[in-house]
Amino acid sequence: MLHFFLLDILQPGEKFTLRQLMERLDAAYLSCFDEPVALDISTVRKKLAEYAELGLIENEKCGRELYYERSRDEVDLDAWHDAVSFFAETNQIGVVGSFIEDKFAAGSSVFSYKHHYLLHALESDVLLDLLAAMEHKQCVRIESCSSKGKNISFRVLPLKIYVSTQSGRRYVMCWFFKAHRIIFCRLDNLERVLEAKPVRDYDKFFAKAEQMEQHLWGVSMNRGPAAADALEHVELVVRISSDEPYILQCLEREKRCGRVEKTDAEHYRFIADVHDAGEMLPWLRTFIGRIEGFSCSNKAVEEKFWQDLAEVYAMYGVKKAGEA
């Protein structure tokens, strides 16, 4: 509240002493509350000193008084107009971009959107409670709605928040106490976050999460405590000609926890050890037409891959090498 009040008072080109700021706060802002609200002068002084250190405001001593004013904005906002307009709709801090975009003339954006979806509006309270629990190293009881419409409740320790780059869905990685393993929960499936309690061994569980994260492709993993540490080995051989550097760039950019090795002038091997190789299939298929070899320690995943490839060949009437 104080943050918005101070920056509203400190308009560009206007200077105030601490006492003048206190008088303006009382007269124009705090007096609007139904119940009396008071701010201590030392609290305001400390906040001003903090903002001065961050560069948000400047102070200058004139005689015996210290005057405060908002820092001069030297950013050429017009040069950032397209970026602001785009990220106002797509980025995690889109609301900030939306406020900045209000400074431009109406209808000046080069982007238009057919639909506007408030994708995460219903889960914002859940996310806030989870972040608060993570900040204070607390476990919580979460209420979730199953696919059959039945409400279920279980205690977890929230550790990290994941956001899908494909669907935009958000997940919480947490330690599931009853099953003694790490799980992922979709935030839009969670109804409430309740009963936050401190956890003594939080750092131990967080270390487990970071260790598991080294072999995560997405948010899927093997089931059961015995399988929690099991990894599935994947190898993909891709042919990339010398005039297709963008394919190699794509492979390097999207490899996540895997690695890429050059085997000869036109062949590269992608290698990964993951908790659930089946989760990789949609990405692996993007290289169809250049794949010359694929193997997986999970034979069900390997068979599924080759079966899908055979169906693509059949769809387009293409015969594989060696077939009559």
Salt bridges, closest charged atoms under 4 A:
GLU50 OE1 - LYS47 NZ 3.28
GLU58 OE1 - ARG72 NH1 3.12
GLU60 OE1 - LYS15 NZ 3.01
GLU69 OE2 - LYS15 NZ 3.93
GLU69 OE2 - ARG72 NH2 3.93
GLU89 OE1 - HIS116 ND1 3.40
GLU123 OE2 - HIS120 ND1 3.03
GLU123 OE2 - ARG170 NE 2.86
GLU143 OE2 - ARG141 NH1 3.38
GLU143 OE1 - ARG192 NH2 2.68
ASP188 OD2 - ARG186 NH2 2.84
GLU195 OE2 - ARG141 NH2 3.08
GLU195 OE1 - ARG155 NH2 2.98
ASP201 OD2 - LYS204 NZ 3.95
ASP203 OD1 - LYS137 NZ 3.35
GLU213 OE1 - LYS160 NZ 2.56
GLU235 OE2 - HIS233 NE2 2.89
GLU235 OE1 - ARG269 NE 3.42
GLU244 OE2 - ARG290 NH2 2.77
GLU252 OE1 - LYS255 NZ 3.02
GLU254 OE2 - ARG253 NH2 3.85
GLU261 OE2 - ARG259 NE 3.35
ASP264 OD1 - HIS267 ND1 2.92
ASP273 OD1 - HIS233 ND1 2.73
GLU292 OE2 - ARG239 NE 3.14
GLU292 OE1 - HIS267 NE2 2.77
GLU302 OE1 - LYS299 NZ 3.10
ASP308 OD2 - ARG285 NH2 2.63
ASP308 OD1 - LYS304 NZ 3.34
